[in-house]
Every structure is written in structure tokens, then in C-alpha cells.
Amino acid sequence: MKIDFVRRKDRCSRIRAAILLEGALLLMLGIMLWENTAGSRRTTLETAADGTIRWVDFNVTYEALCKAYEYDVESYGKEVHLNWIDLLAYAAAMEGGEFGVDAVSKIGDIAEKLETKETTIEQTAKELKYFSYYQEAYSAVLGGLVGEYEIQETEGGPFVRKYGLKAFSPIAKGFPYSDYDDFGVSRSYGYQRQHLGHDMMGQVGTPIIAIETGYVEALGWNQYGGWRIGIRSLDGKRYYYYAHLRQNYPYQGDLKEGDLVTAGDVIGYMGHTGYSTKENVNNIDTVHLHYGLELIFDEEWRESGNEIWVDCYALTRFLYKNRSEVHKVEGTKEWKRTYEMREEIPEQKTVKKQ
């Protein structure tokens, strides 16, 4: 009896060990297959045959944005200037585009190696297969947000030259809002589709701010977005879409297509227009700003209906660091920025969005 019991116990132990071993092997195989498939997807589905990027999953976290930005600003003017986009591209290349709990520490690791000249960005690009891809993709998302600019520190005062975040939150300083990550959720008006933007809920008339300096490409009514504004960045790579603006008085008074607007300018006012083929109708239940960020790598690809929109939730949190202070223009419905800003304006290279 005792021998049979021992044999049965030994047999159960061997079975359990075999099951655990099989499970571990299946898990390892699954990870290998996922990595191979993910790597193939990044190169075949997100880029064209000539290497042109066709889609970007912008998964950079708020924490990673803050840490990379901190290194960039603190090293500006030093012998080794750490570019925040390079740091983020490194972290993405190390983790296949995902930003987990180790992303910030990876940014710190490469920053230290670059500062001590243990390596260079050029060497890093050669060692990491997808570094160049993420560098180009993230440059398209973030390229115009950090740099040199001049701004007033007192109303009507002299301009002070600075380096840092020169883009702004789309909601003016002092105006409350709420939001959550709603990119990709379902929308059904007109046809079933994904929500390719970011909603910020607030009060009617809240001043809407130009996130980045650029040219107004679109202005007017759209049955989905209501009164809306489209602004193209100076380098032509980003298109900012601001929708559901206020009924009867959606825009800053003299705004028109072709205008150059400066980051931090008031461009319009929050409302809930849209979801109607008839102009100036409030068919959106909740007062909010819908803003989207579209990337343009290929004008012809874009014009053929292939648009590349990215998740702006983490970026919106980051832009909260810089909110444009505004004041009411007495006797009007207008709000104006309080402190003017200037930056270098290259030759216009925009294409009008239909």
C-alpha cells in the first residue's frame, strides 16, 4: 500500500512537471512568434516599399515625454545637447514601440551614455534596427514643439529669448476642462467609424488655442465636426483639427484661410456644433473641443484618403505645462492672448486640405 502511494505521488509530480514545462515552452514560443510578427508588421504595414511611413502608433507616455524633455532642456547649450526625440526613439526601438515601466529608465541610460560620450546617436541608430523609423515617426509628431523662441514676460513688455516648450495646450489658461483617453472608440453618426482625435469637455465660449504655429488650411462648416479649423504646421508634417466650435461665433474675429497663426493665439471658442448637414446647428450633446493630430509623410497618399491620426492623450497632458494666458476684449465676444510670442518662420510649404 505504501509503495503504491509513493508511486502514485511520484507519477503525479512528473505529470505536473511535464505540464509546467509544456506551458513554459508554449509561452516562449508565443513570445517569439509575437516578436517576429510585430517586427514584420512594423516594416511591412507601417511603411511603403520606398520606406515612406504609412502609419504611426504613438504610444509614448506622459512620463517618458516629461523625462526626455527635461534632458533636452537641461542640456541645451552644453557640449552634448540631448535631443528629446532621439531619446524617445531609443526607448521605442528598445521596446518595439511600447512604453512600459522601464521606458523612463531606458531614457536615463541612453542619456548618460550620450553625455559621457560612451556612444553617439549615429552609433545607436546603427545598432538598433528600428531606431531610424521611430526617430522619423516621432519627429513628425513632436518636431515643432520644442526649440528657440521669443516671448513677453509682462504684458506689452520686451521679448525675452528662450529655449523649451513653444507649443501650447489647446485650452486657455484658467479655463477648466475634463478629458480621458478616447482615441479609437466607436462613432456612429453618418457611418460606423473610429474616433480619431481627443475630446476635451468644458464650457461654451472657452477660448481655443493654437497648439503650434502654422497656416490655416480649413475654416468653415463640416457636418461631422461642425464649425472647425484646420491648421498645418510650418514644416508641413502636422495638421491640427479643431472641431465643434461655438454656435454663431465660432472663430477669433478676423481669422481666415491662409492666415499665419502663432502658437498660443486664440483661434476659436468651444461649443457643440456638428452632426448636421445644416450649418450652425448644435447636435452634439456634450460641450467639448475635439482636436486631432494628423501626420503627413506623403501628400499624394493623404489626398487619396489615407490619413494618419495619432493618439493625443499623453501629449495633451504634456502640453498642460504651457497654457496661454488670455484676457477679455471689453465690449466684444473676443479673448486675446496676454503675452505675445515670436519664432522663426520658414518659407510656407502647405497644401490646402479639401
Secondary structure, 3 states (H helix, E strand, C coil): CHHHHHHHHHHHHHHHHHHHHHHHHHHHHHHHHHHHHHHHHHHHCCECCCCCECCCCCCCCHHHHHHHHHHHHHHCCCCCCCCHHHHHHHHHHHHCCCCCCCHHHHHHHHHHHHHCCCCCHHHHHHHCCCHHHHHHHHHHHHCCCEEEEEEECCCCCCEEEEEEECCCCCECCCCCCEECCCCCCEECCCCCEECCCEEEECCCCCEEECCCCEEEEEEEEECCCEEEEEEEECCCCEEEEEECECCCCCECCCCCCCCEECCCCEEEEEECCECCCCCCCECCCCCEEEEEEEECCCHHHHHCCCCEEECCHHHHHHHCCCCCCEEECCCCCCEEECCCEECCCCCCCCCCCC
